[in-house]
Amino acid sequence: MGSSLRLLPADGDGGSDGDAQSCCRFGPVVMDPFDGPGSPRHEEQEEAGRAESRSRWARFSSWLECACVVTFDLELGQAIELVYPQDVKLTEKEKTSICYLSFPDSYSGCLGDTQFSFRFRQSVGRRTSRLRDDLYNRDAPVTLQRETAHFFGYVYFRQVKDVSVKRGYFQKSLVLVSRLPYTHLFHSLMQTIAPEFFEKHEPCLEAVCNEIDQWPTPVPGQTLNLPVMGVILQVRIPSKFDKPGGSPVRQTAKENLLPVPTLLPTIHELDLFKCFQSILIHLQMLWELTLLGEPLVVMAPSPTVSSETVLALISSISPLKFCCDFRPYFTIHDSEFREYTTRTQAPPSVVLGVTNPFFIKTFQSWPHIVRLGEVKMAGDLPKQVKVKKLSKLKTLDTKPGIYTAYKTFLHKDKILIKRLLKGIQRKRPSEVQSAILRRHLLELTQSFIIPLERYMASLMPLQRSVTPWKTPPQIRPFSQDEFLSTLDHAGPQLTSLLRGDWIGLYRKFFRSPNFDGWYRHRHREMTQKLESLHLEVICDADLLGWTKDKSEVEVVDLILKLREKLIKARRQQLQLRDGVMDKLDSFISSIISSLPADLQIVLGTGASP
């Protein structure tokens, strides 16, 4: 792989000297100070252009940020050949990340077509549609919410022999960039569009992007038909109100669609059994390491195995959100490489997927390393890797294994392992094995989380303590010791047969970013619930009666506070009883109309939206 990296100029970039001379034939150009770059008028025109572009691609951008074509140029190295839509603004840092992450570290084992995914940081200051994100995130499961600080890249890389190319190989990647973690949907979409793209090039990509711009926006709980290239993909967008581990999606027959839709049973789930088949007997350990946000490196033989294993680990603690950083595919060119490999401080809470053997030396100070090889069979069964001492991780040809000194808090579930291994011998389909595995991990995570949820709910003030004339009562603080004291009668043993040191596991979990993320999210939800209850009791109160014997100052103060609460409720998309907002808006209007004219003018200028 070339070490240099530049970006191919867009068509028409960099005018010739002749262009400059032709401009000068008409005499000196007088510059309007209000027209130049950085001028108010110029900025207004640019902003107007951006607004028009945003509305033009509004539906597309609810699914994807852009599509990129990355090629290998003998002189330039990896280079972005095309970004579509063309007016999408990627920073140089984002372009560089996409260039390096969309090609395998080593091409030798990637002849033909290869699919994988990566994740990288957005540049600081990038604008997003806050309202759209809030609406979607409000009803989406926490594990499927839009990323606010990172992009996902979904890659289809093709490497084939080509005598017309100097190196003898055609090497190119099509990349879909999105803030949605819809791994299965976007990889399925790629399987439909990429082969055609490599035949027909830019016109094909333009047509596909225009089709995606006709798709309905993703709404949690809805089943959508997504037409692309003569195929209709039928998907259901999961909702946070779905029952965990519920039934798979079934075909909807509301419309007589032609062609008949291709049903995708999931938009995000992976084939867990395929991902974990050589590490099944260590699943309990890997679940704990992921739950606790421990620094973990997955060394794999290909970007496909690397990215699928990392994403499978992250999903293993669902419905709990993994709140640490994770990189399904990470290279030495990554902008965070130095940050994550420095030896001057403890390794960060991050899960990295890598393929370059160079990383074995780089990550020797990390506490947990999963080294995967090509899956080998021992008779009918996939050969299971062994747990090994970190001191044995020294050479580039280090054998597959889990290199760690970690001791699990909970015992292995031997019944599950026997059931899965027996399933292999009986040729049980991989999707059935994955369903067994997913159910086990879901029940394990729920057994761990339910006591926390139950205790958190006990911190919520009683509904009767919410009154219209006082600020809502505070949520009681979370006491770790008080929570641990509830485990004897309301702990995980009520729902899980696994034995071990549950209390020790909770104590370590309290120090992890995953606990912090879970607690902040639940606290925010409970605070919003209190705000909703408060607005509803205010709505039910006799507000007009209260104002009759109050001074103008007190009435104005009430109006301002109510108006502020309504603005906040709209911004946060609070879920309220029907009619509450309208009734309070009406009350504010009627009270303002009863005040003196000068106050009406002052209060009228700050009317709520």
N, C-alpha and C positions, 0 to 999 in steps of 0.2 A: 504494500500500500504506500502511495506517495506521502511524504511527510509534509509537503506544502499544501496550503489550502487557500484558494481564492474563489471569488464568486464571479461567474460569467456575467459580462455586462448585458443589460437588457437591450433589445433591438433599438437602434437609434440613439443609444447613449454615446456621449462624447462626440460633439459636432466637429467637423473638419475645419481647416483654416479657410477653405473656400466659403463656408457658411458665414464665418466672421467677416470676410471681405464683402460678401454680398450685402450684409447688414450695413456696412459702412458706406456703400455707394450712395445711400440716401442722405448723407451728411451726418453730423454729430447727433446722437440720440440724447434728448433732454429727459432726464429721469424724474418722474414724479415721486417726491419723498413718501407719498402715501401708497405707492404701488410696489415698491421693492420688497424683497424677502425680509420678513420680520416686521414689516409695516402693518399698521392696523387693518388697512384695506386688504392687503395680501393675506393676512391671517384669517380675516372674515371670509374671504373667498375660499381659502383652503378648508376652513371649518364647514362652510356650506357644501363644498364638494364631498367632504367626509360624511356629512349627515345624509346627503343624497345616496352615497355609496352604501352607507349602513342600512338605509331603508331598502335599497335595491337587493342586498344580500341578507336581509334580516332572518329569513327562514334558514338559509344555508348556515349562517353563523350561530344558530341555535343548536346545530349539530357539530359543525366543524369550524375551525379557525381558518384553515386553508388546506390545499393540496400542493405538495412539492414534488418536483422531479429532480433527483440528485444523480449526477453522472460521474464517471471517473475519467478525468482528462490527463493524458500522459504528462503534460507540462504543468497543469494547475493542481493536480491531485483531485480530491473530491470537490465538486462544484455544483451549486444550485443552477440548474438549467432553466427551471420554470417554477413560478409560484402562481397559483390560481385560487381565487380571483386576483387579478393583476394589481388591484389597488390595496391589497392587504399589506400593511406595514410591519415587517419583521425587523428587529434590530440586528446589527451585525453579529452580536453575541448569540442571538437566537438562531441566525442562519448558520453560524459556525457549528453550534450544537447539533442542528439537524444534519448538516453535512457529515460530521464524523459518526454520529450515532445511527445513521441509516445504512451504513455498510458494515458487514462482518469484519471483525478484527483480522481474521485470517480467511482468505477466500478458498483455500485448498479443499475444504470439505463441503463447500457450498455451491457445487456445480448444479445448474438448473435453477429452480425457484425456491426461495426461502422466505418464510414469514416470521416476523417477531415484533416486539414492541419495546418502546423505551419511554422515559419520562425525564423532563428537564425543566429547569427553572425559567419562569417568565422574567423578562426584564422589568426592573422597577419602574413604576409609573404607567404601566399599561392600563388602558381604560377598558372596562367591561360594562355590559348592561346590568346595572345593579338590581333594577326592578325585576327583570326577567330571571336573573339568578335567584333572587329571593323567592319568587313565586315557585320556581322549580324546586329549589332546595327545601322549601317549607314542607312539601309533601313527599319528597324522595327519601328512600332509606339513607341513613348517614353514610353508608359505604358507597353510594352511587351519586353523591352530590357533586356538583361541578367543582373542579379545582379552581382555586382563586389565585394561586401563586405558581402553578406548574402547568405544563402542557404534556399530553401523551402524544407519542408518535407511533402510528401503526404502519409497518413497513412490509412491502412486497419487493424483494430484491431478486433480480435475475442476472445470472452469470452463465453465458453460453459461448462456445467457441465461435470465433468470427475472424476469418482470414483477412477481412478488409480492415481490421483494426491492428495498429502496430503491435500491441501486446498479445494479439491473437485471441482476445476475449472481449465480448460485449458485456459491460457491467453497468447496471443502472437500477435505481430504486424509485419506486413510487411510494410516497409517504402521505398519509392522512394525519393532520395535526388537529387535535381536539382537546377540550377541557373535560370531556366526559369519559369515564372509565368503562366504556362499552366494548370490552375486548372482543367478545364473540361476534357482536354485530359488525364491527368495523373489519375484522379479519374475514368474515363471510362476504362483506361488501367488496373487499379487495379481491377475493377469489372470482367474483363476477366481473369486475371492471379491469383488473390489471392485465390479464392475457390480451384483451382487446386493445388496451392502451399501448402495449408494446408493439402492436401491429399498426395502429392508426395514429398514435402520438397525440399532439396537442388538441386537434379537433375533437377527439374522443373525450379527453379530460374536460374540455370546455362544455361538451354536451352533458356529461355526467354531473358536473357542478351545477349546471342550469336545472337539471332534473331534481337534484337534492334541494335546490332553492324553491322547489314546488312542494316539498314534503311538509306535512303538518309539524308543528314544533313538538318536541317530546314533553308529554304531560304525564306525570306519575298516575298510574291506575288505568291508563287508556291503552287500547289495542289499536295499532296503527298499520296502515298499508303503505309501504314505501316503494314506489315504482322506480326502477333503474335498469336501463339497457334491455327493455323487453321482459324483465323479470319483476315480480312484485314480492318484496320481502315483508312478511307479516310478523310484527313484533308486539310484545306487550311491555310497556314501561313499568317496572315495579314501583310500588308505593309503600310508604312507611306503615300504611294501615294493613298491608298484606300479612297473612298469618305466616310466620317464619317456617320455611320448609314446606310451604303449601304445594298444591298440585301444579304440575307443569302446564304451560300454555296450551290451550286447545284451539283448533281452527274455528274462526267465527264465520258464520254463513249469512251475514246480514245483506251482503251485496253479491250479485252475480258477476264476479270479477273475471275478466279474461286478460292475460293468462291467469290460471288458478294460482293463488299466492303460495310462495314457498314459506312454510312456517318455521321460524326460528324459535325453539323452545326456551331460549334464554338470550339476553343481550350481553351478559357479562360473565357467566359461569364458565369455568375451565373443566377439562377432563382431569379431575383431581387424581384419579387412580393412575392414569398415565404419568402425571407429573411426579407422583410419590412412589412409584412402583419399586424403586431400588432402595427406598429409605422408609418403607412401611413400618418396620419394627421399631423405628426411632421417632414415630409420629408424635408421641406424647411429649418427648423432649423438644421437638421443633415447635409444637404448639405453645409450650411454656416460654420458649425463647422469644417467639413472636409476640405473645401476650405481654411479656415484660419489657418489650422494646429493646432487647439486647442487640449489640452490634453484631451483625451476621453477614458473612460473605458466602455467596453461592458461586463456586467455580465450575463451569459447565463446558462441554465440548462444542457447543454452538450457541448463537444468540437466541435461537428458538427455545432450546432447553433452559437456558439462563433466564429468559424473560418469563416463560411459563412457570418455572419453579418459584421464582420470586413472587409472582402474582398469586400463585396457589398458596404460598405461605401467608401472604397478606390476607387472603380470603378465609384462611383457616380459623380466624377468630371472629368471623362474621356471626351475629349482627353487630358486634363491637367494631367501631371504626379504628383502623390502624392509624394512629396520630403521629407517628415518626416519619422520617423521610424514607423513601424506597426508590431504588433505581433498577428496573427489570434488566437493563443492559447498560453497562458502565464501561467507559474506555479511558485510557491514559490521557486522551485529549479533552476529557470532560472539564468544564470550567470549574467544577468543584473538586477536581482530582487532588490538588495540594491540600485543600481544606480537610478532605477525608482521609488522607494518607500521612498527615503530619504525625511525628512521634513525640512531639513536645507536650501533648495532652492525651487524655484517655480517648479511645475511639468513640465517635458519636453514635447516637441511637439511630441506626440506619441499616437497611437491608440492601446489599449490593449484589447484582448479578454480573459476573465477568466471564470472559473466555480466554483472555490473554494469559499464558503461563507466567509472564513477567510478574503478575500480581501475587504469586505465591510468596515471593521474596518481600514485596511491598507490604503485605498484610500479615507478616509473621507476628506482629505485636497484637493482632486482634484476637479476642477470646474464643470466637466460634467460627469455624470455617467448614462448609459442606463442599467436599470435592466430589463431583459427579463425573462418571465416565460414560461411555456408551453402555446401554443396558445389556447385561450378559445374563444368560439363563443357566440355572443350576438344575438340570433336568427340566421339569415343567415350570419351575418357579424362577422369577427374576432374582438374580443374586443380590443379597442384601449387603449394603456397605457396613463396615464396623466403626465403632467409636474408637478413636485413637488419640494418643497424647499429642499436644501441640508441638512438643519438642521434635516430633518426627516429620513436621512440615518444613522441609528444608530444600528439597531439590525440585527442579522443574518437572520431573517425571513422577512427582508424588502420587501415590496410589489413591484411588477413590476411598472416601471415608468421611466421618464427621470428626473433625479435629477440635476437641474441647475438653475442658476439665469440669464442665457443668454437671451437677447432680440434680436430678429431677425431684420436685416436691411431691409429685403424685406417682403412683405405681402404673406400670403399663397395663393397657386393657388387652390381656392375652386372648380373650374371647373374640374381640374384633379382628385381631391379627389372624387367628385360626380361620375365622369365617372368610376373610379376604383371600387367604392362601388356598383355602378349599375351593373358593370361587374360580381361581385361576385354573386349578386342576380340572374343574368341571366345565371349563371354557365359558364361564359366565361373561356376557358382554361387558365391555369396559364401562359403558354408560350406567349399567346396573351397579357395578363395583363402585363407581364414582358416587352414585346416589347413596349407597350404604356408608361410604366414607364421609360424605357431606352431612348426612343425618347424624352420624356419631359426633363430628366436630361441632355441629350446631347445638346438640344436646349438652355437650361438654361445656361450651362457652355459655350457654344459657344457665346451666347449673352454677357456674361461677358468677354470672351477672345478676341473676334474680335476687339473691340476698342483698346485693348493693342497691338494686332498684327499690326493693321493699323498704330498706332503711332510708333511702333518699326520700321516698314518698312520706315517711313519718316526719320529715323535717318541714313539710309544707304546713303553713298555718291552716287552721280550720276555716271552712268557708263562712261560717257565721261570724268570724272575727273581721270579715271585710265589710266595712261600713262606708256610706257615701261621703261622710264629712271628715274622714281622716285618711291620711296616706295609707296605702296597703301595708299590712304587717310584713316584717322581714322573715325570710326563710332562715330556719335555725342553722348554725354552722355544722359542718360535717366533722364528727369526732371519730377518729380511727379506733380508739379504745372502746367507745360506746358501740360502734358497729361490730367489732370483734366479739364483744360480749353477747351479741344476739345470735352468734353462729351455733351455739349449743342447741338451741331449740328451733332455729330457722336458717340453718346453713345448707351448703351444697349436698350434704348427705341425704337430704330429703328427696333429691331428684337424680343423684348420681351414685352408681355403685362403686366408683373409683375410691380407693382409700389412699391416704397419704397426709402430708402436712399442708392442709388447706390454709391454715392460719399463716404459716410461713409464706405461702404463695401470695396471699392477700397483702401481707406486710411489704413484700418486695414490689408488688403491683402498685402500691400507693406511691412509690418513688419513681414510677415510670411515666413517660409522656402520654401513654395510653389512658392512664387513670386521670391525669390532668385534663386531657381532651374530653373524656367521657363526662367528668364532673362539670366542666364549664358548659358543655352542651346541655346537660340535664338542668343545671342551675338557670341557664338562659330560658329554657322551655318553661320551667316553673315560674320564673319571674314574669314571663309573658302571660301565663295562665292567670296569675294574680292581677296583672294589669287588665286582662279581659274581664275577670270577675268584678273588678272595681268599676270599670266603665258600665257594666250591666246593672250593678246596684245603684249607680248614680242615675242611670236611665230610668230605673223604677222609682226613684225618690221624687218627692214633690218639690221640684226645684223652684217653680214659680212661687209656691207658698213660702219657701225659705227666703226668697229675695224681698218679700214685702216689708219686713221690718229691719232690713239691712241698709247700711250707708252706701253711697255711690262707690266709695273706695272698695268696700267688700264685694259689691256686685261686679265691678270691673275686674277685681282680682280673680273671682270665680270664672268669669268669661275667659280671661287670659290662660288660666290653668286648664280649663276644659279644652280650649282651642289647642293648647300644647299637647294634651293627651290624645286628641283626635289626630293631629299631625303624626305623632309617634305611632299611633295604632295603624294608620294607613301605611306608613313607611315600613313597619314591621309585619304588615299583612296579618294582623291579629285576627284570630278566628272568634267572631262574636255572633251572638244571636241576631237573626234577621231584624232589621229595623232600628237597631241600637244607634248606629252612626247617624242615620237620617233624623231620628228623634232628637238627638243631642244637637245636630246642626240647626234644626228648626227652633229648638229652645234658645240657642245662642242668638239667632236672628231676631226672635221675638223680644228677648230681653234688651238687645241693642236698640231696637226700635222704640223702647219705652224710656230710653235715656235722653238727656238733653242733646240738642243738635250738634254742639261742638264735640261731645264725646262720641256721638254716632259717626262723625267724620273720621275721628282718630281711630276708633275701633274698626270702622269699615275698611280702612286701608290694609288691615292685617287679616282680612278674611281667610278662613281656612280653605284649602284647595278642594 
